[in-house]
Each structure stands twice: as C-alpha cells, then as structure tokens.
Amino acid sequence: MRVDIWSDVVCPFCYIGKKRLEHVAEEAGIELEIHWHSFELDPNAPAKHDTSNTERLAKKYGRSYAEMEEMERNVAAMAASEGIDFQWQKANSGNSFNAHRIIHLAQSKGLGNEAKEAFFHAYMTEGLAIGEREVVEEIASRIGLDNAEVEYVLDSDELADFVRHDEKIAHEQLKVTGVPFFVFDQKLALSGAQPREVFLQALQQAESDDQNIEQTDAAQCNDDSCEIKP
C-alpha cells in the first residue's frame, strides 16, 4: 500500500509515528510503499543552536525549564514504547533543509526509508548536530550514497525545488498544520502519531475504500508546540 508521509527529522513524533505505522503494518501483513515528503518545522533555524534543546524549546513555547524537561521525558517514554531510545538531553537540533534534500536523493535510489531512519536515529539517539554539513555527509555515507553526488547536492541548489514542492502541497492543498501527516493510498489522511488501533483502521479502510475514520487528537509538532496531547 502506498503511504505518503510529511515529516521533519527533528520531530520526535514523526519518528514515533513511523515506527508505530511500521509495527502495525507488519503485524497486519500489509506491505508499505512509503513516499517521504519534506516539512520543515523551522526553515529559518541555524545549522546549530547555541543553547540546549530543552532551554530553547522552553523559551519558544513559553514554558519553564522544568516543564520542558517533564514533557521531554514523557516523549522519551512514548518513544521507548516503539523501540526508540530518545536521548533528549543531548539532542542537537538545527536546520533540516540539507537533510531533506539528501533524503530526496536517497529516495530517488530506492533508499528513502533507510535515509529517514538514519537521520531520525542520528538526531534522536546519537545526539548528532543534524544541521551541520559534516553530519549530513556522514549519515549519507552510512546508507551508501555516493559521496560525489552528496557533495554536488550540498554545494548547489539541487533538490531544493523538491523540498519546496512538498511544503507547498502540504500547506496549500492538504492544509497540514503539524507533522507527522499521513496519506494512505492517496485518499485517506491521518494527522499526528496516532494510536496503533487508528493506524490499523486506516490501513484496513484504505484497502476497502471506506474513508470514514475516527481520529484522535494525536501528538504532533507544529510551529507553536511539540507535545503529547492530553
């Protein structure tokens, strides 16, 4: 089944949603054909921030440092339930534009899933500075991309139009306000890291052409917040 996913590599709920969907599909015996689409949560972010993620997000979302730590611990617990070791204390956020371009390069070679997983893992588990060029190059090499091609992309505007096109579709056609955002079989949409039973229902209904699905107010990241819904 084709699944189009809009996400950002610095969004923990995008990683959680990816894993959750994969687990549900595997248990249901449904083979997924995933098409990854770019969605930058902060297009104006620097390559690397000069403060910790906790401090920066507390300021951005108007929370206390302690409140932000508690939220991050809750996200880590949610991630752990899907087999993700979210090392939020050492997360190094930054501009994800180059990561998105390299994911498009990888996708053109049938390595989109490998690239997305590698960037998620590098950011959330290893704590690598995802916006720095040398980190992007290292992750690209891990999944077997040709170094010369990677250098060409990073030295030019190559694939920038792919990122912008994805974001234009998200904003103008799909009215996406937060990620992750899933479209099943090009006809049924889900927003957020939904519970497993909702993902299963989406997969089953997309197969049967039944497009009525009851969504929850699921965890997602947007311009204003990145948290688990009450």
MOHU-V318139 format. One record per backbone hydrogen bond with DSSP energy under -1.0 kcal/mol. NH is the residue of the N-H (numbers start at 1). CO is the residue of the C=O. If there is no record, write none. Layout:
NH;CO + NH;CO
This chain:
3;33 + 4;183 + 5;35 + 6;181 + 7;37 + 11;8 + 15;11 + 16;12 + 17;13 + 18;14 + 19;15 + 20;16 + 21;17 + 22;18 + 23;19 + 24;20 + 25;21 + 26;22 + 27;23 + 28;24 + 30;25 + 33;1 + 35;3 + 37;5 + 39;7 + 45;42 + 49;93 + 56;52 + 57;53 + 58;54 + 59;55 + 60;56 + 61;57 + 63;58 + 68;64 + 69;65 + 70;66 + 71;67 + 72;68 + 73;69 + 74;70 + 75;71 + 76;72 + 77;73 + 78;74 + 79;75 + 80;76 + 81;77 + 82;79 + 83;80 + 84;79 + 86;84 + 87;124 + 88;86 + 90;87 + 95;46 + 100;96 + 101;97 + 102;98 + 103;99 + 104;100 + 105;101 + 106;102 + 107;103 + 108;104 + 109;106 + 110;107 + 111;106 + 115;111 + 116;112 + 117;113 + 118;114 + 119;115 + 120;116 + 121;117 + 122;118 + 123;119 + 124;120 + 125;121 + 126;121 + 128;122 + 130;92 + 130;128 + 132;129 + 136;132 + 137;133 + 138;134 + 139;135 + 140;136 + 141;137 + 142;138 + 143;139 + 144;141 + 145;140 + 150;146 + 151;147 + 152;148 + 153;149 + 154;150 + 155;151 + 156;153 + 160;157 + 163;159 + 164;160 + 165;161 + 166;162 + 167;163 + 168;164 + 169;165 + 170;166 + 171;167 + 172;168 + 173;169 + 174;169 + 176;170 + 179;221 + 181;6 + 182;190 + 183;4 + 184;188 + 185;2 + 187;184 + 188;184 + 190;182 + 192;180 + 193;219 + 194;192 + 199;195 + 200;196 + 201;197 + 202;198 + 203;199 + 204;200 + 205;201 + 206;202 + 207;203 + 208;204 + 210;205 + 218;216 + 221;179 + 222;225 + 227;220
